[in-house]
Amino acid sequence: MAKKKKISQNYMDTVLIPNPAQKWSEREDGIVVIHMENKGFYHKIAQKFFHRPKVSHIALDSYGTAVWKLLDGNRTVFDMVNQMKQSFPDEEARMLDRVVTFLHTLQVNHFIIKKV
């Protein structure tokens, strides 16, 4: 049986914004692309010997792009989940888990931060 994650009420009131240190752009088709600089010792080795890029370009899917565009510094996580439910009504039942998981991934990778 799968464990259910408990989401704190405080997290639902959190306001998140794109990390100002993180570069990103929007393609002509509206998809958001995050430009992640590959820094550090192991990345330098990979770049030198395996010809890995200095910058990785991560294109978000339609859900990710929609969430990213909601990160305006005014909306709470709760507001974003409700907006996503309206934008993607077929996914309404799973939207809370989906949005929270995606936001967590963005935070872990330092693409977004809490608004201070």
LUMZATI-805228 format. One record per residue (C-alpha): residue number from 1; z, x, y. Coordinates in steps of 0.02 Angstrom, whole numbers, plus 50000, padded with zeros to 5 digits. Example, Ala and Ser with C-alpha at 12.3 -4.5 7.8 and 13.67 -1.06 7.14 Angstrom:
BEGIN
<r><fivex>1</fivex><pz>50390</pz><px>50615</px><py>49775</py></r>
<r><fivex>2</fivex><pz>50357</pz><px>50684</px><py>49947</py></r>
END
This chain:
BEGIN
<r><fivex>1</fivex><pz>50000</pz><px>50000</px><py>50000</py></r>
<r><fivex>2</fivex><pz>49948</pz><px>50072</px><py>50169</py></r>
<r><fivex>3</fivex><pz>50082</pz><px>50104</px><py>50298</py></r>
<r><fivex>4</fivex><pz>50065</pz><px>50011</px><py>50461</py></r>
<r><fivex>5</fivex><pz>50089</pz><px>50112</px><py>50618</py></r>
<r><fivex>6</fivex><pz>50209</pz><px>50040</px><py>50744</py></r>
<r><fivex>7</fivex><pz>50143</pz><px>50050</px><py>50921</py></r>
<r><fivex>8</fivex><pz>50279</pz><px>50057</px><py>51052</py></r>
<r><fivex>9</fivex><pz>50278</pz><px>49936</px><py>51197</py></r>
<r><fivex>10</fivex><pz>50290</pz><px>50085</px><py>51315</py></r>
<r><fivex>11</fivex><pz>50125</pz><px>50153</px><py>51248</py></r>
<r><fivex>12</fivex><pz>50040</pz><px>49987</px><py>51283</py></r>
<r><fivex>13</fivex><pz>50096</pz><px>50005</px><py>51466</py></r>
<r><fivex>14</fivex><pz>50027</pz><px>50183</px><py>51478</py></r>
<r><fivex>15</fivex><pz>49887</pz><px>50217</px><py>51602</py></r>
<r><fivex>16</fivex><pz>49768</pz><px>50354</px><py>51544</py></r>
<r><fivex>17</fivex><pz>49632</pz><px>50448</px><py>51638</py></r>
<r><fivex>18</fivex><pz>49498</pz><px>50575</px><py>51591</py></r>
<r><fivex>19</fivex><pz>49568</pz><px>50752</px><py>51600</py></r>
<r><fivex>20</fivex><pz>49503</pz><px>50823</px><py>51766</py></r>
<r><fivex>21</fivex><pz>49483</pz><px>50994</px><py>51681</py></r>
<r><fivex>22</fivex><pz>49366</pz><px>50918</px><py>51552</py></r>
<r><fivex>23</fivex><pz>49181</pz><px>50904</px><py>51594</py></r>
<r><fivex>24</fivex><pz>49082</pz><px>50751</px><py>51541</py></r>
<r><fivex>25</fivex><pz>48924</pz><px>50660</px><py>51587</py></r>
<r><fivex>26</fivex><pz>48832</pz><px>50500</px><py>51555</py></r>
<r><fivex>27</fivex><pz>48660</pz><px>50499</px><py>51474</py></r>
<r><fivex>28</fivex><pz>48518</pz><px>50389</px><py>51536</py></r>
<r><fivex>29</fivex><pz>48555</pz><px>50265</px><py>51396</py></r>
<r><fivex>30</fivex><pz>48735</pz><px>50247</px><py>51459</py></r>
<r><fivex>31</fivex><pz>48818</pz><px>50347</px><py>51320</py></r>
<r><fivex>32</fivex><pz>48959</pz><px>50463</px><py>51375</py></r>
<r><fivex>33</fivex><pz>48946</pz><px>50645</px><py>51322</py></r>
<r><fivex>34</fivex><pz>49099</pz><px>50759</px><py>51328</py></r>
<r><fivex>35</fivex><pz>49062</pz><px>50943</px><py>51355</py></r>
<r><fivex>36</fivex><pz>49194</pz><px>51043</px><py>51261</py></r>
<r><fivex>37</fivex><pz>49203</pz><px>51229</px><py>51296</py></r>
<r><fivex>38</fivex><pz>49238</pz><px>51328</px><py>51137</py></r>
<r><fivex>39</fivex><pz>49368</pz><px>51457</px><py>51189</py></r>
<r><fivex>40</fivex><pz>49482</pz><px>51571</px><py>51093</py></r>
<r><fivex>41</fivex><pz>49473</pz><px>51717</px><py>50973</py></r>
<r><fivex>42</fivex><pz>49396</pz><px>51626</px><py>50824</py></r>
<r><fivex>43</fivex><pz>49268</pz><px>51538</px><py>50933</py></r>
<r><fivex>44</fivex><pz>49215</pz><px>51706</px><py>51008</py></r>
<r><fivex>45</fivex><pz>49187</pz><px>51775</px><py>50833</py></r>
<r><fivex>46</fivex><pz>49089</pz><px>51621</px><py>50781</py></r>
<r><fivex>47</fivex><pz>48983</pz><px>51633</px><py>50939</py></r>
<r><fivex>48</fivex><pz>48946</pz><px>51817</px><py>50913</py></r>
<r><fivex>49</fivex><pz>48914</pz><px>51822</px><py>50726</py></r>
<r><fivex>50</fivex><pz>48862</pz><px>51644</px><py>50682</py></r>
<r><fivex>51</fivex><pz>48774</pz><px>51600</px><py>50845</py></r>
<r><fivex>52</fivex><pz>48887</pz><px>51452</px><py>50881</py></r>
<r><fivex>53</fivex><pz>48871</pz><px>51375</px><py>51054</py></r>
<r><fivex>54</fivex><pz>48993</pz><px>51411</px><py>51195</py></r>
<r><fivex>55</fivex><pz>48994</pz><px>51226</px><py>51237</py></r>
<r><fivex>56</fivex><pz>48988</pz><px>51082</px><py>51114</py></r>
<r><fivex>57</fivex><pz>48917</pz><px>50917</px><py>51174</py></r>
<r><fivex>58</fivex><pz>49007</pz><px>50769</px><py>51095</py></r>
<r><fivex>59</fivex><pz>48915</pz><px>50604</px><py>51115</py></r>
<r><fivex>60</fivex><pz>49029</pz><px>50454</px><py>51098</py></r>
<r><fivex>61</fivex><pz>48971</pz><px>50297</px><py>51007</py></r>
<r><fivex>62</fivex><pz>48957</pz><px>50128</px><py>51095</py></r>
<r><fivex>63</fivex><pz>49142</pz><px>50087</px><py>51065</py></r>
<r><fivex>64</fivex><pz>49199</pz><px>50258</px><py>51125</py></r>
<r><fivex>65</fivex><pz>49088</pz><px>50248</px><py>51279</py></r>
<r><fivex>66</fivex><pz>49156</pz><px>50075</px><py>51321</py></r>
<r><fivex>67</fivex><pz>49336</pz><px>50137</px><py>51306</py></r>
<r><fivex>68</fivex><pz>49298</pz><px>50294</px><py>51408</py></r>
<r><fivex>69</fivex><pz>49224</pz><px>50189</px><py>51548</py></r>
<r><fivex>70</fivex><pz>49386</pz><px>50087</px><py>51553</py></r>
<r><fivex>71</fivex><pz>49488</pz><px>50245</px><py>51590</py></r>
<r><fivex>72</fivex><pz>49491</pz><px>50212</px><py>51778</py></r>
<r><fivex>73</fivex><pz>49673</pz><px>50253</px><py>51815</py></r>
<r><fivex>74</fivex><pz>49718</pz><px>50071</px><py>51842</py></r>
<r><fivex>75</fivex><pz>49706</pz><px>49992</px><py>51669</py></r>
<r><fivex>76</fivex><pz>49846</pz><px>50004</px><py>51542</py></r>
<r><fivex>77</fivex><pz>49812</pz><px>50027</px><py>51357</py></r>
<r><fivex>78</fivex><pz>49852</pz><px>49841</px><py>51338</py></r>
<r><fivex>79</fivex><pz>49719</pz><px>49798</px><py>51469</py></r>
<r><fivex>80</fivex><pz>49591</pz><px>49910</px><py>51382</py></r>
<r><fivex>81</fivex><pz>49622</pz><px>49829</px><py>51213</py></r>
<r><fivex>82</fivex><pz>49599</pz><px>49655</px><py>51288</py></r>
<r><fivex>83</fivex><pz>49439</pz><px>49709</px><py>51378</py></r>
<r><fivex>84</fivex><pz>49371</pz><px>49783</px><py>51216</py></r>
<r><fivex>85</fivex><pz>49410</pz><px>49621</px><py>51123</py></r>
<r><fivex>86</fivex><pz>49304</pz><px>49528</px><py>51250</py></r>
<r><fivex>87</fivex><pz>49163</pz><px>49656</px><py>51242</py></r>
<r><fivex>88</fivex><pz>49162</pz><px>49665</px><py>51051</py></r>
<r><fivex>89</fivex><pz>49223</pz><px>49495</px><py>50987</py></r>
<r><fivex>90</fivex><pz>49166</pz><px>49529</px><py>50808</py></r>
<r><fivex>91</fivex><pz>49292</pz><px>49672</px><py>50799</py></r>
<r><fivex>92</fivex><pz>49437</pz><px>49578</px><py>50880</py></r>
<r><fivex>93</fivex><pz>49551</pz><px>49584</px><py>50727</py></r>
<r><fivex>94</fivex><pz>49542</pz><px>49775</px><py>50715</py></r>
<r><fivex>95</fivex><pz>49525</pz><px>49815</px><py>50899</py></r>
<r><fivex>96</fivex><pz>49707</pz><px>49862</px><py>50935</py></r>
<r><fivex>97</fivex><pz>49712</pz><px>49991</px><py>50795</py></r>
<r><fivex>98</fivex><pz>49539</pz><px>50054</px><py>50837</py></r>
<r><fivex>99</fivex><pz>49572</pz><px>50081</px><py>51022</py></r>
<r><fivex>100</fivex><pz>49744</pz><px>50159</px><py>50996</py></r>
<r><fivex>101</fivex><pz>49677</pz><px>50278</px><py>50863</py></r>
<r><fivex>102</fivex><pz>49530</pz><px>50329</px><py>50973</py></r>
<r><fivex>103</fivex><pz>49643</pz><px>50357</px><py>51124</py></r>
<r><fivex>104</fivex><pz>49761</pz><px>50462</px><py>51017</py></r>
<r><fivex>105</fivex><pz>49614</pz><px>50570</px><py>50960</py></r>
<r><fivex>106</fivex><pz>49559</pz><px>50594</px><py>51141</py></r>
<r><fivex>107</fivex><pz>49737</pz><px>50643</px><py>51191</py></r>
<r><fivex>108</fivex><pz>49759</pz><px>50767</px><py>51048</py></r>
<r><fivex>109</fivex><pz>49597</pz><px>50853</px><py>51101</py></r>
<r><fivex>110</fivex><pz>49653</pz><px>50853</px><py>51285</py></r>
<r><fivex>111</fivex><pz>49504</pz><px>50747</px><py>51339</py></r>
<r><fivex>112</fivex><pz>49620</pz><px>50620</px><py>51422</py></r>
<r><fivex>113</fivex><pz>49793</pz><px>50630</px><py>51499</py></r>
<r><fivex>114</fivex><pz>49927</pz><px>50509</px><py>51558</py></r>
<r><fivex>115</fivex><pz>49913</pz><px>50461</px><py>51740</py></r>
<r><fivex>116</fivex><pz>50060</pz><px>50531</px><py>51836</py></r>
END
